């Protein structure tokens, strides 16, 4: 399993536009084969910050996601949001279990 996690900081005056774009992106992505979970959430304390958390079944599923038309549309929209920082990492997970075994 792959986990993608991090944050994007953008012009806070674009927050509502960012929420609309993220909602559209989440709806489309959650329908993709191999997508376990996909969430973009607006930070309640930092108006220009959005957190990203994704789970993918395989590298191939993630590659297909990057090639999807809705990804290109989302990236184009992000170009107008005044991105100031993007810190997103890929994690390869070998096991998953409860917080307290």
N, C-alpha and C positions, 0 to 999 in steps of 0.2 A: 504494500500500500504506500502511496505517496501522500504527503501532507504539504500543502502550500500555505504559508502563514506570513503575515506581516502587516504593513500599513502604508497608506498613501496620504500625503499631506498636500492640500491644494488651497487655492484662494477660497477663503471662507465665505465670500459673497456668492460663490457658485455651489454652495451646499445643497440647495433644493434641486438644482439641475443634476448634481452628482447622485442624489438619492433616486431621482427618476431613472437615470441611466443605469444605476446599480440594480434597481428593481427589475428592469427589463432584462439586464444581463443575467441575473440570478434565475429568472423564470425560464429563459432559453437554455441556460447551462444545465440546470437541474434535470432537463429532459435528455441530456446526452448519455450515450452508453458509457459505462465506466465511472460516472460521477456518483460518488457516495454521498457527499455533501458539498454545498457551495454557498457561502455567506459573505456578503459585503455589508458591514454595519457602520453607521455613522457614530462617531465618538460623542458621548453626551457632554464631555468636558472641553473638548477641542473642536470647535465648529468646522474646521477645515480638514479634520483627520477622519479617515475611513479605515477600518480594520478588515482584513481579508483572511478567511479560513476556508480551505478546500481540502477534500479527501478524494483521491482517485484510486481506482483499482489497479491501474498499471501505467507505465510510462507511455504506452501507445494511446491510451485513453486521453492522457494529458496532451500528447502531441496533436491528437485529433481536435481537442478543444482549442488549441492555439490556432488551428487552421479553419475553425468554424467562422461562417460569415458574421455571426453576432459578436464574435471577438473583434473582428476588424472594425465593425461599427462602433463598439464600445471604445476601442483604442482611438478611433477618430474623434469621438466625443470628448475623450479625456484631453485631447490636444487643446481644447478650449477652456479647460478648467484651471489653468495656471498651476500646474503641478510643481510643488516646491521640493518634495522629497518622496522617494519611493524606496521602501526597504521591505522586500518580499523574498523569502527563502523557500527552498524546496528541501523537504525532509523525507528520507526513505525509511519507512517503519518496518521493523522485522517482527514485532509482536504488539498486540493491543490487549488490554485487560482493564478491569475495574481499578479505580483509584485506590481502594482499600481491598486487598485480596482476602 
